[in-house]
Amino acid sequence: MSVHIQSKKDQIAENVLLPGDPLRAKWIAENFLENAFCYNEVRGMLGYTGTFQGKKVSVQATGMGIPSALIYCTELITEYGAKKLIRVGSAGSYQEDLNVNEVVLAMAASSNSGFNKAKFQHADYAPTVDFDLFMKAVKFAESNNIKFRAGNVLSSDVFYEENDQNYKKWADYGVLCVEMETAGLYSVAAKHKVQALSVLTISDSLVTGEHLPSKDREQSFNRMVEIALGSI
C-alpha cells in the first residue's frame, strides 16, 4: 500500500486510465471493463481493476489539478509499477472551430502552474506526449472514424478566471483548449521513463459559451474512453 492508494501491488495493472472524477472512474469500470473490482476508496478517490479484451486495465481517479493528479500518478508509477498512464477528462475549447463533443489528443501541454519552475528555475520545460502511445491513439481513432484534433493544450491552475478574455493570448498561439492536469502527467511520466497520453473531450467553449448538455456527455465520453483503451 502507498500513502493514498490502499491496493496491494498486484491489484493494479501496468495500464491505467486516469479520470479526474471518482464517479467517472466507477462509470468506466462498470461500462468498459470485465470483472472489475474496487481496490481503492481512500479520500474517495476510487480505483478499479478489470480486463478489457483480455488485457488487465486499471482506472484511478486523480482529483482536480496538477498537485492532486501528481500524487496518484507518482504513487502508481513508483509503488505499483504503472507503465502506461492515460488521462481521460473534459476540457474547454479555446478555438472557434473546436466544438463541444469533439475529442482532443494532447501533443504537448503549456501551463501557468509553477510545479516545474521549482525544478528548472529560470528555464522552461516543455511536457510532451509519448510518441508511440500518441500514434496508437491516432491510428485507433482514424480506423474507427472518430473525429479528433491534436495539438497543444493548457494545463491551468485556475478554474475561475477573473478575466474571461484571458484565453485569447493562448488561443493566438494555437493552444486548443484548457484543462488542469496534462502538463503534470507528462512531466512525471518523462521523469520516470513511462508512457503517458491525455485524451480530452470538449465539454464547453470559452469562445462561444456553448456547453455540452448532460444527456450528450455519455456518448462523447464513450469515444474518449474507447480511444484510450484502444491505445493500450
ROSE-4610 file (N, C-alpha, C; in Angstrom, 1 decimal, always signed):
// ROSE-4610
residu = [M/M/M/S/S/S/V/V/V/H/H/H/I/I/I/Q/Q/Q/S/S/S/K/K/K/K/K/K/D/D/D/Q/Q/Q/I/I/I/A/A/A/E/E/E/N/N/N/V/V/V/L/L/L/L/L/L/P/P/P/G/G/G/D/D/D/P/P/P/L/L/L/R/R/R/A/A/A/K/K/K/W/W/W/I/I/I/A/A/A/E/E/E/N/N/N/F/F/F/L/L/L/E/E/E/N/N/N/A/A/A/F/F/F/C/C/C/Y/Y/Y/N/N/N/E/E/E/V/V/V/R/R/R/G/G/G/M/M/M/L/L/L/G/G/G/Y/Y/Y/T/T/T/G/G/G/T/T/T/F/F/F/Q/Q/Q/G/G/G/K/K/K/K/K/K/V/V/V/S/S/S/V/V/V/Q/Q/Q/A/A/A/T/T/T/G/G/G/M/M/M/G/G/G/I/I/I/P/P/P/S/S/S/A/A/A/L/L/L/I/I/I/Y/Y/Y/C/C/C/T/T/T/E/E/E/L/L/L/I/I/I/T/T/T/E/E/E/Y/Y/Y/G/G/G/A/A/A/K/K/K/K/K/K/L/L/L/I/I/I/R/R/R/V/V/V/G/G/G/S/S/S/A/A/A/G/G/G/S/S/S/Y/Y/Y/Q/Q/Q/E/E/E/D/D/D/L/L/L/N/N/N/V/V/V/N/N/N/E/E/E/V/V/V/V/V/V/L/L/L/A/A/A/M/M/M/A/A/A/A/A/A/S/S/S/S/S/S/N/N/N/S/S/S/G/G/G/F/F/F/N/N/N/K/K/K/A/A/A/K/K/K/F/F/F/Q/Q/Q/H/H/H/A/A/A/D/D/D/Y/Y/Y/A/A/A/P/P/P/T/T/T/V/V/V/D/D/D/F/F/F/D/D/D/L/L/L/F/F/F/M/M/M/K/K/K/A/A/A/V/V/V/K/K/K/F/F/F/A/A/A/E/E/E/S/S/S/N/N/N/N/N/N/I/I/I/K/K/K/F/F/F/R/R/R/A/A/A/G/G/G/N/N/N/V/V/V/L/L/L/S/S/S/S/S/S/D/D/D/V/V/V/F/F/F/Y/Y/Y/E/E/E/E/E/E/N/N/N/D/D/D/Q/Q/Q/N/N/N/Y/Y/Y/K/K/K/K/K/K/W/W/W/A/A/A/D/D/D/Y/Y/Y/G/G/G/V/V/V/L/L/L/C/C/C/V/V/V/E/E/E/M/M/M/E/E/E/T/T/T/A/A/A/G/G/G/L/L/L/Y/Y/Y/S/S/S/V/V/V/A/A/A/A/A/A/K/K/K/H/H/H/K/K/K/V/V/V/Q/Q/Q/A/A/A/L/L/L/S/S/S/V/V/V/L/L/L/T/T/T/I/I/I/S/S/S/D/D/D/S/S/S/L/L/L/V/V/V/T/T/T/G/G/G/E/E/E/H/H/H/L/L/L/P/P/P/S/S/S/K/K/K/D/D/D/R/R/R/E/E/E/Q/Q/Q/S/S/S/F/F/F/N/N/N/R/R/R/M/M/M/V/V/V/E/E/E/I/I/I/A/A/A/L/L/L/G/G/G/S/S/S/I/I/I]
num = [1/1/1/2/2/2/3/3/3/4/4/4/5/5/5/6/6/6/7/7/7/8/8/8/9/9/9/10/10/10/11/11/11/12/12/12/13/13/13/14/14/14/15/15/15/16/16/16/17/17/17/18/18/18/19/19/19/20/20/20/21/21/21/22/22/22/23/23/23/24/24/24/25/25/25/26/26/26/27/27/27/28/28/28/29/29/29/30/30/30/31/31/31/32/32/32/33/33/33/34/34/34/35/35/35/36/36/36/37/37/37/38/38/38/39/39/39/40/40/40/41/41/41/42/42/42/43/43/43/44/44/44/45/45/45/46/46/46/47/47/47/48/48/48/49/49/49/50/50/50/51/51/51/52/52/52/53/53/53/54/54/54/55/55/55/56/56/56/57/57/57/58/58/58/59/59/59/60/60/60/61/61/61/62/62/62/63/63/63/64/64/64/65/65/65/66/66/66/67/67/67/68/68/68/69/69/69/70/70/70/71/71/71/72/72/72/73/73/73/74/74/74/75/75/75/76/76/76/77/77/77/78/78/78/79/79/79/80/80/80/81/81/81/82/82/82/83/83/83/84/84/84/85/85/85/86/86/86/87/87/87/88/88/88/89/89/89/90/90/90/91/91/91/92/92/92/93/93/93/94/94/94/95/95/95/96/96/96/97/97/97/98/98/98/99/99/99/100/100/100/101/101/101/102/102/102/103/103/103/104/104/104/105/105/105/106/106/106/107/107/107/108/108/108/109/109/109/110/110/110/111/111/111/112/112/112/113/113/113/114/114/114/115/115/115/116/116/116/117/117/117/118/118/118/119/119/119/120/120/120/121/121/121/122/122/122/123/123/123/124/124/124/125/125/125/126/126/126/127/127/127/128/128/128/129/129/129/130/130/130/131/131/131/132/132/132/133/133/133/134/134/134/135/135/135/136/136/136/137/137/137/138/138/138/139/139/139/140/140/140/141/141/141/142/142/142/143/143/143/144/144/144/145/145/145/146/146/146/147/147/147/148/148/148/149/149/149/150/150/150/151/151/151/152/152/152/153/153/153/154/154/154/155/155/155/156/156/156/157/157/157/158/158/158/159/159/159/160/160/160/161/161/161/162/162/162/163/163/163/164/164/164/165/165/165/166/166/166/167/167/167/168/168/168/169/169/169/170/170/170/171/171/171/172/172/172/173/173/173/174/174/174/175/175/175/176/176/176/177/177/177/178/178/178/179/179/179/180/180/180/181/181/181/182/182/182/183/183/183/184/184/184/185/185/185/186/186/186/187/187/187/188/188/188/189/189/189/190/190/190/191/191/191/192/192/192/193/193/193/194/194/194/195/195/195/196/196/196/197/197/197/198/198/198/199/199/199/200/200/200/201/201/201/202/202/202/203/203/203/204/204/204/205/205/205/206/206/206/207/207/207/208/208/208/209/209/209/210/210/210/211/211/211/212/212/212/213/213/213/214/214/214/215/215/215/216/216/216/217/217/217/218/218/218/219/219/219/220/220/220/221/221/221/222/222/222/223/223/223/224/224/224/225/225/225/226/226/226/227/227/227/228/228/228/229/229/229/230/230/230/231/231/231/232/232/232]
x = [+0.8/+0.0/+0.9/+0.4/+1.1/+0.3/+0.7/+0.0/-1.4/-1.7/-3.0/-3.8/-3.1/-3.8/-3.6/-4.8/-4.8/-4.6/-4.4/-4.3/-3.0/-3.1/-2.0/-1.3/+0.0/+0.8/+0.3/-0.1/-0.5/-2.0/-2.7/-4.1/-4.2/-3.1/-3.1/-2.4/-3.0/-2.4/-1.3/-0.5/+0.5/-0.2/-1.4/-2.1/-3.2/-3.1/-4.0/-4.7/-6.0/-6.8/-7.0/-6.9/-6.9/-7.9/-9.2/-10.2/-10.0/-10.4/-10.3/-11.4/-12.6/-13.8/-13.9/-14.0/-14.1/-15.3/-16.4/-17.6/-17.4/-16.6/-16.3/-15.4/-14.5/-13.8/-14.7/-15.7/-16.7/-17.5/-17.9/-18.6/-17.8/-16.5/-15.7/-15.5/-15.3/-15.1/-16.4/-17.6/-18.8/-19.2/-18.8/-19.3/-18.3/-17.0/-16.0/-15.1/-15.0/-14.2/-15.0/-14.4/-15.0/-14.4/-15.2/-14.8/-14.1/-14.6/-13.9/-14.2/-13.2/-13.3/-12.7/-13.2/-12.7/-11.5/-10.3/-9.1/-8.8/-9.5/-9.1/-10.4/-10.5/-11.5/-11.0/-9.7/-9.0/-9.4/-9.8/-10.2/-11.3/-12.0/-13.0/-12.5/-11.2/-10.6/-10.6/-11.7/-12.0/-11.0/-10.6/-9.7/-10.3/-10.2/-10.8/-9.8/-9.9/-9.1/-10.0/-9.9/-10.6/-9.9/-10.6/-9.9/-10.7/-10.0/-10.6/-9.9/-10.8/-10.3/-9.1/-9.2/-8.2/-7.0/-6.9/-5.8/-6.2/-5.3/-5.6/-5.5/-6.5/-6.6/-7.1/-6.5/-6.9/-7.5/-8.4/-8.9/-8.8/-8.0/-7.8/-8.1/-9.1/-9.4/-8.2/-8.1/-6.9/-7.3/-8.6/-9.0/-8.7/-8.9/-8.7/-7.4/-6.7/-5.5/-4.2/-3.1/-1.8/-1.4/-1.4/-1.0/-1.7/-3.0/-3.7/-3.3/-3.3/-3.0/-1.6/-0.7/+0.7/+0.9/+0.1/+0.1/-0.2/-1.3/-1.7/-0.8/-0.4/+0.5/+1.8/+2.4/+3.7/+3.6/+2.5/+2.4/+2.1/+1.3/+1.0/+2.3/+3.2/+4.4/+5.4/+5.7/+6.8/+6.5/+5.2/+4.8/+4.1/+3.5/+2.7/+3.1/+4.1/+4.7/+3.9/+3.1/+2.3/+3.3/+3.0/+3.8/+3.2/+1.8/+1.1/+0.0/+0.0/-1.0/-1.7/-3.0/-3.8/-4.9/-4.7/-5.7/-7.0/-8.1/-9.4/-10.2/-10.4/-11.1/-11.7/-12.3/-13.0/-12.1/-12.5/-11.7/-12.6/-12.1/-12.8/-12.1/-12.8/-12.2/-11.8/-10.6/-10.1/-10.2/-10.6/-10.7/-12.1/-12.4/-13.8/-14.2/-13.3/-13.6/-13.5/-13.3/-13.2/-14.4/-15.4/-16.7/-16.9/-17.9/-18.2/-18.5/-18.2/-18.3/-17.2/-16.2/-15.1/-14.0/-13.1/-12.0/-10.7/-9.9/-8.6/-7.5/-6.5/-5.3/-4.2/-3.7/-2.8/-1.3/-0.8/+0.6/+1.6/+1.2/+2.1/+1.2/+1.7/+0.9/+1.6/+1.1/+1.6/+0.9/+1.4/+0.9/+1.2/+0.2/+0.5/+0.9/+1.1/+1.4/+2.9/+3.3/+4.6/+5.4/+4.7/+5.3/+6.6/+6.8/+8.1/+9.1/+8.6/+9.6/+10.5/+10.0/+10.8/+12.0/+11.7/+12.8/+13.8/+13.3/+14.1/+14.5/+14.0/+14.3/+14.1/+15.2/+15.0/+14.8/+14.6/+14.4/+13.0/+12.5/+11.2/+11.3/+10.5/+10.4/+9.2/+9.2/+8.0/+7.5/+6.5/+5.9/+5.2/+5.6/+5.1/+4.6/+3.8/+3.2/+4.2/+4.0/+4.8/+4.4/+5.4/+5.0/+4.4/+4.9/+4.3/+2.8/+2.6/+1.2/+0.3/+0.8/+0.1/-0.3/+0.6/+0.4/-0.6/-0.6/-1.6/-3.0/-3.1/-4.4/-4.9/-4.0/-4.3/-4.8/-4.1/-4.5/-5.8/-6.0/-7.3/-8.5/-8.3/-9.3/-9.6/-8.6/-8.8/-9.5/-9.0/-9.6/-11.0/-11.5/-12.8/-13.7/-13.2/-13.9/-14.3/-13.4/-13.6/-12.9/-13.7/-13.1/-12.3/-11.1/-10.3/-9.4/-8.9/-7.9/-6.7/-5.5/-4.3/-3.5/-2.9/-2.1/-1.8/-1.4/-1.0/-2.3/-2.2/-3.3/-2.7/-3.6/-3.1/-3.6/-2.7/-3.0/-3.0/-4.1/-4.2/-4.5/-3.9/-4.2/-5.5/-6.0/-7.1/-8.4/-9.4/-10.7/-11.5/-11.7/-12.5/-11.6/-11.4/-10.6/-11.3/-10.5/-11.1/-11.3/-10.4/-10.6/-11.0/-12.3/-12.8/-12.3/-11.5/-10.8/-9.4/-8.9/-7.5/-7.2/-8.1/-7.9/-7.3/-7.6/-7.2/-5.7/-4.9/-3.5/-3.0/-3.6/-3.2/-3.8/-5.0/-5.6/-4.8/-4.2/-3.4/-2.2/-1.7/-0.5/-0.9/-2.2/-2.6/-3.0/-3.0/-3.5/-4.9/-5.2/-6.6/-7.6/-7.2/-8.2/-7.5/-8.3/-7.8/-8.3/-7.4/-7.8/-6.9/-6.7/-6.0/-4.9/-4.6/-3.7/-2.6/-2.7/-1.9/-0.4/-0.1/+1.3/+2.0/+1.3/+1.9/+2.1/+1.1/+1.2/+2.3/+2.5/+3.6/+4.9/+5.0/+6.3/+6.7/+5.8/+6.2/+6.4/+5.7/+6.0/+7.4/+7.7/+9.1/+10.2/+10.0/+10.9/+11.1/+10.1/+10.2/+10.2/+10.3/+10.5/+9.4/+8.2/+7.0/+6.2/+5.2/+4.4/+3.1/+2.8/+1.6/+1.0/-0.4/-1.2/-2.4/-2.8/-4.1/-5.1/-6.2/-7.4/-8.5/-8.9/-9.9/-11.1/-12.2/-13.5/-13.8/-14.2/-14.5/-16.0/-16.1/-17.4/-18.0/-17.2/-17.7/-16.7/-17.2/-16.3/-16.2/-15.0/-14.8/-15.0/-15.1/-15.3/-16.7/-17.5/-19.0/-19.9/-19.3/-20.2/-21.0/-20.9/-21.7/-21.2/-22.2/-21.9/-22.5/-21.8/-22.3/-23.4/-24.6/-25.7/-25.4/-25.9/-25.6/-26.0/-27.1/-27.6/-26.7/-25.9/-25.0/-23.6/-23.3/-21.9/-21.5/-22.5/-22.1/-21.6/-22.2/-21.8/-20.4/-20.1/-18.9/-17.8/-18.1/-17.1/-16.8/-17.8/-17.6/-16.4/-16.5/-15.4/-14.1/-14.0/-12.7/-12.2/-13.0/-12.5/-12.2/-12.9/-12.6/-11.2/-10.9/-9.6/-8.5/-8.7/-7.8/-7.5/-8.6/-8.5/-7.9/-8.2/-7.7/-6.2/-5.7/-4.3/-3.4/-4.0/-3.2/-3.4]
y = [-1.2/+0.0/+1.3/+2.3/+3.6/+4.5/+5.7/+6.7/+6.9/+7.1/+7.5/+6.4/+5.3/+4.1/+2.9/+2.3/+1.2/-0.2/-0.2/-1.5/-2.3/-3.6/-4.5/-4.3/-4.5/-4.2/-4.9/-6.2/-7.0/-6.7/-5.8/-5.5/-4.4/-3.7/-2.5/-2.9/-2.6/-3.0/-2.0/-2.5/-1.6/-0.5/-0.8/+0.2/+0.8/+2.2/+2.8/+4.0/+4.1/+5.3/+6.2/+7.5/+8.5/+9.6/+9.3/+10.4/+11.2/+12.5/+13.2/+12.9/+12.7/+12.4/+11.0/+10.7/+9.4/+8.6/+9.4/+8.7/+8.3/+9.1/+8.7/+7.5/+7.3/+6.1/+4.9/+5.1/+4.0/+3.7/+4.7/+4.6/+3.8/+4.2/+3.5/+2.0/+1.7/+0.3/-0.5/+0.1/-0.6/-0.8/+0.1/+0.1/-0.5/-0.5/-0.9/-2.1/-2.4/-3.4/-4.7/-5.8/-7.1/-7.5/-8.0/-8.5/-7.4/-6.2/-5.1/-5.1/-4.8/-4.7/-3.4/-2.9/-1.6/-1.9/-1.3/-1.6/-0.4/+0.8/+2.0/+2.8/+3.2/+4.2/+5.3/+5.3/+6.3/+7.7/+8.6/+10.0/+10.1/+9.0/+9.0/+8.9/+8.7/+8.6/+7.1/+6.8/+5.4/+4.9/+3.6/+2.9/+1.6/+1.1/-0.2/-0.9/-2.2/-3.0/-4.1/-4.3/-5.3/-5.7/-6.2/-6.6/-5.9/-5.6/-5.1/-5.9/-6.7/-7.6/-8.4/-8.9/-9.8/-9.1/-7.8/-7.1/-6.5/-6.6/-6.1/-4.5/-3.9/-2.4/-1.9/-0.8/-0.1/+1.2/+1.8/+3.1/+3.8/+4.9/+5.5/+7.0/+7.4/+8.8/+9.6/+10.9/+11.7/+13.0/+13.3/+14.6/+15.7/+17.0/+18.1/+18.9/+19.1/+19.9/+19.1/+19.7/+19.1/+18.5/+19.3/+18.7/+17.4/+17.4/+16.1/+15.0/+15.3/+14.3/+13.7/+14.5/+14.0/+13.1/+13.3/+12.3/+10.9/+10.8/+9.5/+8.9/+9.8/+9.4/+8.9/+9.6/+9.2/+7.9/+7.7/+6.5/+5.3/+5.5/+4.5/+4.0/+4.9/+4.6/+4.0/+4.7/+4.2/+3.1/+3.0/+2.0/+0.8/+1.0/-0.1/-0.5/+0.1/-0.3/+0.1/+1.1/+1.5/+1.9/+1.5/+1.8/+2.7/+2.6/+3.4/+4.2/+5.5/+6.3/+7.2/+7.0/+7.8/+8.6/+9.9/+10.8/+10.8/+10.7/+10.9/+11.9/+13.1/+14.1/+15.1/+16.1/+17.2/+18.4/+19.3/+20.5/+21.5/+22.8/+23.9/+24.4/+24.6/+25.0/+26.4/+26.6/+28.0/+28.4/+27.5/+27.8/+27.8/+28.7/+28.8/+27.6/+26.9/+25.7/+24.4/+24.5/+23.3/+23.3/+22.4/+22.4/+21.5/+21.7/+20.7/+19.4/+18.4/+17.0/+16.4/+17.3/+16.8/+16.3/+15.5/+14.9/+15.5/+15.7/+16.3/+15.4/+15.1/+14.4/+15.4/+15.5/+16.5/+16.1/+16.8/+16.5/+17.1/+18.3/+19.0/+19.8/+20.2/+20.9/+22.1/+23.3/+24.5/+24.6/+25.5/+25.6/+26.9/+27.4/+28.5/+28.1/+26.8/+26.2/+26.4/+26.5/+26.7/+25.4/+24.2/+23.0/+22.6/+23.0/+22.7/+23.8/+25.0/+26.1/+25.9/+25.2/+24.9/+23.9/+23.1/+22.2/+22.8/+23.6/+24.1/+25.6/+26.2/+27.6/+28.6/+29.1/+30.1/+29.6/+28.3/+27.6/+27.1/+26.9/+26.3/+24.9/+24.0/+22.6/+22.4/+21.7/+21.5/+20.1/+19.8/+18.5/+18.0/+16.9/+16.3/+14.9/+14.5/+13.2/+12.1/+10.9/+9.8/+9.5/+9.5/+9.4/+8.1/+7.0/+5.7/+5.6/+6.0/+6.0/+6.9/+8.1/+9.1/+8.5/+7.8/+7.3/+6.1/+5.4/+4.3/+4.9/+6.0/+6.7/+7.3/+7.8/+8.4/+7.3/+6.2/+5.1/+4.5/+4.4/+3.8/+4.7/+6.0/+7.0/+7.0/+7.0/+7.1/+5.8/+4.7/+3.4/+3.2/+3.9/+3.8/+5.1/+5.9/+7.1/+8.0/+8.2/+9.1/+10.4/+11.5/+12.8/+13.3/+13.8/+14.3/+15.5/+16.2/+17.3/+16.9/+17.3/+17.1/+18.3/+18.6/+19.8/+20.2/+21.4/+22.0/+22.3/+21.9/+22.3/+23.1/+23.7/+24.5/+23.7/+23.4/+22.9/+24.0/+24.5/+25.7/+25.3/+26.1/+26.0/+26.8/+27.6/+28.5/+28.0/+27.7/+27.3/+28.5/+29.4/+30.6/+31.8/+32.1/+33.3/+34.6/+35.5/+36.9/+37.6/+37.4/+38.0/+36.9/+37.0/+35.9/+36.0/+37.0/+37.1/+36.7/+36.2/+35.8/+34.6/+33.8/+32.7/+33.1/+34.3/+34.7/+34.7/+35.1/+35.1/+33.6/+32.6/+31.3/+30.8/+31.2/+30.8/+31.4/+32.6/+33.2/+32.4/+31.6/+30.8/+29.3/+29.1/+27.8/+26.8/+27.2/+26.3/+26.0/+24.7/+24.2/+24.4/+24.1/+24.0/+24.1/+24.2/+24.3/+23.1/+22.6/+21.6/+21.8/+20.8/+21.1/+20.1/+19.0/+18.0/+17.5/+17.7/+17.1/+17.4/+18.7/+19.1/+18.3/+18.1/+17.4/+15.9/+15.3/+13.9/+13.7/+14.5/+14.3/+14.5/+15.4/+15.7/+14.5/+14.0/+12.9/+11.6/+11.5/+10.3/+10.3/+11.5/+11.7/+11.4/+11.9/+11.7/+10.3/+9.5/+8.1/+7.1/+7.7/+7.0/+6.0/+6.4/+5.7/+6.4/+5.8/+6.4/+7.1/+8.2/+9.0/+9.6/+9.7/+10.3/+11.0/+12.1/+12.7/+12.8/+12.2/+12.2/+13.0/+14.1/+15.0/+15.1/+15.4/+15.7/+17.2/+17.9/+19.3/+19.4/+19.9/+19.9/+21.3/+22.3/+23.7/+24.5/+25.7/+26.6/+27.9/+28.4/+29.7/+30.8/+30.3/+31.3/+31.6/+30.5/+30.7/+30.6/+30.1/+30.0/+28.7/+27.9/+26.7/+25.6/+24.9/+23.8/+22.5/+21.4/+20.1/+19.7/+19.5/+19.1/+17.7/+17.6/+16.4/+15.1/+15.2/+14.0/+13.6/+14.5/+14.2/+13.8/+13.9/+13.7/+12.2/+11.3/+9.9/+9.4/+9.8/+9.4/+9.9/+11.2/+11.8/+11.2/+11.0/+10.4/+8.9/+8.3/+6.9/+6.9/+7.9/+7.9/+8.1/+9.0/+9.3/+8.1/+7.3/+6.1/+5.0/+4.9/+4.0/+4.2/+5.4/+5.8/+5.4/+5.7/+5.4/+3.9/+3.1/+1.7/+1.1/+1.7/+1.2/+1.5/+2.4/+2.7/+1.8/+1.0/+0.1/-1.4]
z = [+0.0/+0.0/+0.0/-0.7/-0.6/+0.3/+0.4/+1.3/+0.9/-0.4/-0.8/-1.6/-1.8/-2.5/-1.7/-1.3/-0.4/-1.0/-2.3/-3.0/-2.7/-2.9/-2.9/-4.3/-4.3/-5.5/-6.8/-6.6/-7.8/-8.2/-7.5/-7.9/-8.9/-9.2/-10.2/-11.4/-12.6/-13.8/-14.3/-15.2/-15.8/-16.7/-17.2/-18.0/-17.1/-17.0/-16.1/-16.8/-16.7/-17.2/-16.0/-16.3/-15.2/-15.4/-15.0/-15.0/-13.7/-13.7/-12.5/-11.5/-12.0/-11.2/-10.7/-9.4/-9.0/-9.5/-9.7/-10.3/-11.7/-12.4/-13.8/-13.8/-12.9/-12.8/-12.6/-11.7/-11.5/-12.7/-13.5/-14.7/-15.7/-15.9/-16.8/-16.5/-15.2/-14.8/-15.0/-14.8/-14.9/-16.4/-17.2/-18.6/-19.6/-19.3/-20.2/-19.8/-18.5/-18.0/-17.6/-17.7/-17.3/-15.9/-15.1/-13.8/-12.9/-13.0/-12.3/-10.8/-10.1/-8.6/-8.1/-7.0/-6.5/-5.5/-5.8/-5.0/-4.1/-4.3/-3.5/-3.3/-2.0/-1.6/-0.7/-0.5/+0.3/-0.2/+0.7/+0.4/-0.8/-1.0/-2.0/-3.4/-3.6/-4.9/-5.4/-6.0/-6.4/-7.4/-7.2/-8.2/-8.4/-9.7/-10.1/-11.0/-11.0/-12.0/-12.5/-13.8/-14.6/-15.8/-16.8/-18.0/-19.2/-20.3/-21.5/-22.6/-23.3/-24.4/-23.9/-22.7/-22.2/-21.5/-21.6/-21.0/-19.7/-18.7/-17.4/-17.5/-17.0/-17.0/-15.7/-15.2/-14.0/-14.4/-13.5/-13.7/-12.3/-12.2/-10.9/-11.0/-10.2/-10.1/-9.5/-10.0/-9.6/-8.9/-8.9/-8.4/-9.4/-9.0/-9.9/-9.7/-10.8/-10.7/-10.6/-11.0/-11.1/-9.7/-8.6/-7.3/-6.9/-7.1/-6.8/-7.7/-9.0/-10.0/-9.8/-9.5/-9.4/-8.2/-7.1/-6.0/-6.5/-7.3/-7.7/-8.8/-9.8/-10.8/-10.3/-9.3/-8.8/-8.0/-7.2/-6.5/-7.4/-8.4/-9.4/-10.1/-10.4/-11.1/-10.1/-9.0/-8.2/-7.2/-6.8/-5.9/-6.5/-7.7/-8.3/-9.7/-10.2/-11.5/-12.7/-12.7/-13.8/-15.0/-16.2/-17.3/-18.4/-18.5/-19.4/-18.7/-18.7/-17.9/-18.9/-19.0/-20.0/-19.3/-19.3/-18.8/-19.7/-19.1/-19.8/-19.1/-19.7/-19.0/-19.9/-19.3/-20.1/-20.2/-21.2/-21.4/-22.0/-21.9/-22.5/-23.8/-24.8/-26.1/-26.1/-26.7/-26.9/-28.4/-29.3/-30.7/-31.2/-32.1/-32.6/-33.4/-34.0/-34.8/-34.1/-32.8/-31.9/-31.1/-31.4/-30.8/-29.7/-28.9/-27.8/-28.4/-27.7/-28.1/-28.9/-29.3/-30.0/-29.1/-29.7/-28.9/-29.3/-28.2/-28.4/-27.9/-28.7/-28.2/-27.9/-26.7/-26.3/-26.7/-27.7/-28.1/-27.1/-26.6/-25.6/-24.6/-23.5/-22.5/-22.0/-22.4/-21.8/-20.4/-19.5/-18.2/-17.5/-16.7/-15.8/-14.4/-14.2/-12.9/-12.6/-11.4/-11.0/-10.7/-10.9/-10.4/-11.1/-12.3/-13.0/-12.8/-12.5/-12.3/-11.1/-10.1/-8.9/-9.3/-10.3/-10.8/-11.7/-12.7/-13.7/-13.6/-12.5/-12.2/-13.3/-14.0/-15.0/-16.4/-16.5/-17.8/-17.9/-19.1/-19.4/-19.8/-19.2/-19.6/-20.4/-21.5/-22.4/-22.2/-21.4/-21.3/-22.6/-23.1/-24.3/-24.2/-25.1/-25.1/-25.5/-25.1/-25.6/-27.0/-27.9/-29.4/-29.7/-29.3/-29.6/-29.2/-27.9/-27.4/-28.2/-28.5/-29.3/-30.7/-31.3/-32.7/-32.6/-31.5/-31.4/-31.3/-30.5/-30.4/-31.7/-32.4/-33.8/-34.7/-34.7/-35.6/-35.2/-33.9/-33.5/-33.9/-33.6/-33.9/-35.4/-36.2/-37.7/-38.2/-37.7/-38.1/-37.7/-36.7/-36.2/-36.5/-37.4/-37.8/-36.7/-35.7/-34.6/-34.9/-35.0/-35.3/-34.1/-34.4/-33.2/-33.7/-32.8/-33.1/-32.2/-32.7/-31.9/-31.9/-30.7/-30.6/-29.1/-28.9/-27.6/-26.8/-25.5/-24.6/-23.4/-22.7/-21.5/-20.2/-19.4/-18.0/-17.1/-16.6/-15.8/-14.3/-13.4/-12.0/-11.6/-12.6/-12.3/-13.1/-12.3/-13.0/-13.3/-12.3/-12.5/-12.7/-14.0/-14.4/-14.0/-13.5/-13.2/-14.5/-15.5/-16.8/-17.8/-18.3/-19.1/-20.5/-20.8/-22.2/-22.1/-21.0/-20.8/-21.8/-22.2/-23.0/-24.4/-24.8/-26.2/-26.4/-25.4/-25.6/-25.9/-25.3/-25.5/-26.9/-27.2/-28.5/-29.7/-29.5/-30.6/-30.9/-29.9/-30.2/-30.5/-30.8/-31.3/-30.2/-28.9/-27.9/-28.1/-28.1/-28.5/-27.4/-26.2/-25.1/-23.7/-22.7/-21.3/-20.5/-19.7/-18.7/-17.5/-16.6/-15.4/-15.0/-15.8/-15.3/-16.2/-17.5/-18.5/-18.4/-18.1/-18.0/-16.9/-15.8/-14.7/-15.0/-15.7/-16.1/-17.0/-18.0/-19.0/-18.3/-17.4/-16.7/-15.8/-15.0/-14.1/-14.9/-16.0/-16.9/-17.5/-17.9/-18.5/-17.5/-16.3/-15.2/-14.9/-14.9/-14.6/-15.8/-17.0/-18.2/-18.5/-18.3/-18.6/-19.7/-20.2/-21.3/-20.8/-21.4/-20.9/-22.1/-22.0/-23.1/-22.4/-23.0/-22.5/-23.6/-23.4/-24.3/-23.7/-24.3/-23.7/-24.6/-23.9/-24.6/-24.3/-25.4/-25.2/-24.6/-23.4/-22.7/-22.8/-23.1/-23.2/-24.0/-24.5/-25.3/-24.7/-24.5/-24.0/-25.0/-26.3/-27.4/-27.6/-27.7/-28.0/-26.8/-25.6/-24.4/-24.4/-25.5/-25.6/-24.5/-24.0/-23.0/-23.6/-23.3/-23.7/-22.8/-23.3/-22.4/-21.7/-20.5/-19.8/-20.5/-21.2/-21.9/-23.0/-23.5/-24.6/-24.2/-22.9/-22.4/-22.5/-22.2/-22.2/-23.5/-24.6/-25.9/-26.2/-25.9/-26.2/-25.4/-24.1/-23.2/-23.6/-24.2/-24.7/-25.7/-26.6/-27.7/-27.1/-26.1/-25.4/-24.8/-24.1/-23.4/-24.4/-25.4/-26.5/-27.1/-27.3/-27.9/-26.8/-25.6/-24.5/-24.4/-24.4/-24.3/-25.6/-26.7/-28.0/-28.1/-27.3/-27.4/-26.6/-25.7/-24.9/-25.3]
